Amino acid sequence: MTGAPAGTSIDTGTPDAAQFDALRAHLARLGSVTVAFSGGADSAFLAWVAHDTLGSAHVRCVTAVSPSLAPEELADCRQLAAEWGLDHHEVTTNELADPSYSANDGSRCYHCKVSLMDAIDVLVPAGSDPRVSGPTVVLGVNLDDLGDHRPGQQAAAERGAVFPLVEAGFTKEDVRDWSKKLGLRTWNKPAAACLASRVPYGTKVTLSTLSTVATAESALRRLGFLELRVRHYGDTARIEVGTDEMIRMIAEREAVTAAVHAAGYRYVTLDLDGFRSGNLNAMLTDDVANSGEPGDHP
């Protein structure tokens, strides 16, 4: 297992070590867990610490596989599980079959998380030996996530999931800092979200749309662009990249437009405001937000 030796006490010589110890203690109290494992920096960190603290017999890592998961993310989940010796399971979710999800209103992410929790329930039947089944579902939600409109958290909490990083007081920066200290390669992994988060609210989410977005983003990553989103507006793609990559994207305009056209878009645009994770939340009106309907996928 890469990173710090399993089961070791992490001592950096700073008071921050208490934060890491608090996370270990919280996981130890749970005893056996199922980690919702997307392969992002947060869930990867939580999976590593849970595995290191409890051992593979008491930790299952579950990845929801559906058209909304980018192929590169699934591949990295598999690779991380192999590198770290995780007990990794893939469950197929079919959120597109739910009209409440595909309608793509402010509650989309809520229905997506319900689908995940349903799939985990099938994987871990009621009455299973808790020493093996990992009955407590844990998500890599951190303190920064609580300030955004993320209904998936509500759906997960309603089904009994808990957020150990929140309990231990971890912010996103803390997760990345600790991941770096532990030698985890995910410490600087760009934020990733489900592909449905590229589709403006009110536009129906379909298999074809998700496939088009995935193809365009994969092509751009092959060109070397790391932090990006392809927002879907019918036959128009609105590309977001980090401001440090804008100049290169313009310089490689022909390759960029060829790649995105090949994915199925007629028009290719570059958002000069740059990369903004979850920025489609701005589309939600105050009425929708105040009604309790949830917003964009993390």
N, C-alpha and C positions, 0 to 999 in steps of 0.2 A: 504494500500500500504506500503510495507516494505521500509526501508531506511529513509532518512530525511523526515520530514513532507512536504506534497505537497505545493508548492508555497512559501516555506520559502526562505529567503535570506541567502545564505551560506557565513558565515564569519569565516574564519580560523585564522584571525589575521595576514595574510601574504599577500604580493602582488599577490600571485597566485589566490586570489579570483577574481581578475580582469579578469582572463582567463575564469573562469566559468561564470561570468557575461556577457562576450563577447559572449559566446555560447548561453546563454539565449536570449540575445538581437538579435542575428542572427536568431534564431528560431522564435522569436516574429515578426520580420520583414517578415518572410515567411508566418506567419499567420495560415497556415494549411498544414500539411505534411503527406506523406506516407513514413514510415521508412522501408527500406529493412532490415528485421529482421532475422538474421541467428542464433541469440542466443549467438554469441561469445561476448567477452568482449567489443569490440568496438560498435557493433550494439545494444547490450543490454544497454550500458551506454547512447547512443544517444536516444534510445527509452524511457528510464526512464526520461531523462532530458526533452525531447520533451513533454512527457505526463505530467510531473510536471509543465512545463512552459505554455503549451497551453491548457491542459485539454483534456479529452477523446473525446470530440465532434470534435476536430480539429486534431486528430492524429490517423492514421491507421498504424498498423504494419503488414507487409506482409511477409510471409515465402514461399519461392519457394520449392515445394515438388517434388522430382524426385528421381530416383535411385542413383543420385550422392550425396544425402544428407544422412548422417549417421543416422540410426534410433534413436540413443541416442540424437542427436542434435535436431531432430524434437520433441522428447518427452520433452526436456528441454525448447524449445521454448514455447510449450504449458504450461508447468509448470510455467515459468516466467510470461507469459501473465496472468495466473490465479492469481499468487502471487501479481502482480503489478497492476492488473485491466486494462490491455491494451486491446484496441479494435483490436483483433488479427484475421487475415485472412490467410488462406492457399490457395495458387494457384498452380495448377499442371502445371509444365513445361515439355516439351517433347524435350529437346535438343538432345537426342539420335536419334531422327528422322531426324536431320539435318546432312547430310553427312560432312559438313564443321566442325561440332563439333566432330563427332565420328572419323573422320580421325586423330584427335589428333596431329595436327601440332602446331606451335607456336601461332596460333590464336584461339585455343580452347576456352579460357576464354572469348574472345570477343563475340563469338557466344552464349556462355552460358548467358552472361549478356543481350544480345539482347532478348533472350528467356524470361528472367525475366521481362524486360521492356514491352515486348509484353503482358505478362500475367497481369501485373499491369494495362496496358491500358484497358484491357477487364474488370478488376475489377472496374476501375474508368472511366466510359464513358465520352467522350468529351461532354461539356456542362453541366456537373453535377454542383450542387451548391458547390462552393469552400469551403463554411463553413463546409461542410460535407465530401466532396470527398477527401480532402487533395491532391491537384493537384501537389504540388511540391514533387518529390521523393528525399529523402535524404539517403545517404549511410554513413556507419561508417568508412570512409577512414580517416586515420590520417597522420600526416606529414611523419612518417617513411615509410608508404606505398608508398609514392611518389618516393622513391629511388629504388624501385624494378620494374621489368618488368611485369606490371599488366594491360593487355589490357582491362579487364572488366571495369576499370575506364574510359577508352576512350569511350567504347560503351555506358556506362551510361551517361557520360557528353554529348555525341552527341544527346542523347534523352532528355536532359534537366535536368538530375539529378544534385544535388549539394552536396558538402561535408562540412557540418557545422563544423566538428572537425578540418579540415584543416583551414577553415576561422578563427577559434578562436585560432589557434596555438597549438593544442593538439598533443603530441607525444603518442606513445603506453604507455610509462611509465606514462605520465600524465593521460591517461584514467584509468589505473589501480589504480593510487594514488587517483584520485577523486572518483572512484567507491568504494574504501575502506573507504574514508571519509564519503561517503553517506550511507554506510552500505549495499551496493549491493553485493550479494554473488558471482557475476560474476567477482569480482575484480582480482581473481587469477585463473580464469578458463584457462586451457591450450588452446593454439591456435588450432583452427580446420579449416580444409579446405575441399573443396568438394572431394569426393572419387576419382574423375578422376585425381586429382593431384598426385595420387599414381602410375599412369600408365606412363611409359616413353614415351616421344614424339616419334611419328612414329608408336607406337603400338595402334591399333584401340581400341577405348573405346566401350565396349559392356555391355549389361545388365548383362551377366554372369560374366564378370570381376569385375564389380562394386559390385555384390552380393558376390563374393568370398572375395574381400577385406573387405567388411563390416562385413561379418561373422567372419573373422579372427581377425579384430580389436575389435569387440564386445567381442569375447572370451577372448582376452588378457586383456581388461578392467575389465572383470569379475574376472580375476586373480589379479586385483589390480594395473595394470600398467596404468598410467594416461596420460602422455605425450608420444605419440607413433605414428608411421606411419608403415604400412605394404606396402612396395613398391612391385609392381607386375611385375615379370619377367617370364611370362609364368607359368611353373610349379614350379618356385622358388619364395619364399617370402623373401625379405630382410627387416628385422625388424630394425627400428630405435627407440631407447628409450633414455631418458635423461641419461647422464653419471652416475648420482646417482642411477639409477635403473638397470644398467648393471649387477652388481654383483648379485643382486637378480634374474635377469632373467636367469643368468647362473646357479645359485643355484636351480632354479625351472625349469631346462631345460626339464625334462620329461613332466611336465604339459604344458609348453609352446609349445613344439613340437607337443604334442598330439592335442592341441587346433588348431594349424595352419594346421596340416595334415587333421584334421577333416573338415576344411574349404575347402579343395580341393587341397592344395599344396603338391607336392612330396618332395621338399627340403625346409629346413628352415635355414636361415642364419641370423646372427646378425651383423649389421654394427657397427664396432668399433669406427667410427667417431661420433656415437651418433645421437641424434635427430637434424635435420636441416630443419626447415620449408621452403618449396619451393626450396629444393636443386636441384630438377630436372631441374631448369632453367639453370644449368651449361651445360646441353645437347644442348642448343641452340647455334648454331654457330654464329660467328660475322656476317656472311652474312645474316642469318635469322633475327638477332636483328636489323641490319642496314636497312633491307628491310621494317621495320615498322610493321612486324608481331609480335603480342603480345606473351607473355610467360605464365608461370605457374599461376594457380589459386591462389589467396591469401590464 
